[in-house]
Amino acid sequence: MAKTITVDFTRPVPLFPLGNTVLLPHAVQGLHVFEPRYRQMVDACLSEMKGGSLLTARPIAMATIDTDLPEVSRGVPMLRPAVCVGQIVQHQRLPDGRHTILLHGVCRAEIVSIEEMDGKRLYRQARLRPMEPLQGGPPRMPEARRVLKQMLQRPLVQRLSSVKAASAWAEREDVPTAAVVELVGAALIQDEDARYELLACADPWERARMVAKVISGLESVVAGADAQSAKEWPKGLSWN
């Protein structure tokens, strides 16, 4: 995006928890907002918009429900500590008050404390701590970029449709390597637990290694499929 989006970590950030969706920085997520509490949350965020620019609306923290922990009182779910702070970049208000939004991942953060609902505010919000430095930006990591580009160009990997979008990002020299790692991860990692592990990792070098491991795993899957005859495929399944 042309304009840099900054997050004010001195203020609590509204929480949008989901059980099976993990947003990563630099990626985008379409959301259909229909529950009254989250409709109120989107309204509150948009009310701070200045000059008609969505980039000035209040950010939203996409959180992940921790299904391994019991719910606290009143059925409020426990949340995993890492979140992705996102900015609304597209918005449509439907006639019945629902919203469709496109949320752009800005940065990863961790929950310091949660402010539960009060009499007027129906949604939770949290005090957050950034997981990466706010100044100076990520390291350039040219070697990591070179390795990822080579891996994405391997013939077996290229046969996967999801790799095409990832390869396009890797070729964009105007996109920093750290952002390429996030975008490749968002395109290739479908398992939500694995996506959360990438979100919760504060080290950009380790994230690059994690994504490289995913690409290697996909290559092994394709190679294994090639080694099987069609008779060995599960009924009704092909490997295309």
Secondary structure by P-SEA (a helix, b strand, c coil): ccbbbbbcccbbbbbbccccccccccbbbbbbcccaaaaaaaaaaacccccccccccbbbbbcccccccccccccbbbbccbbbbbbbcbbbbccccbbbbbbbbcbbbbbcccccccccccbbbbbcccccccccccccaaaaaaaaaaaaacccccccccaaaaaaaaacccccaaaaaaaaaaaccccaaaaaaaaacccaaaaaaaaaaaaaaaaaaaaaaaaccccccccccccc
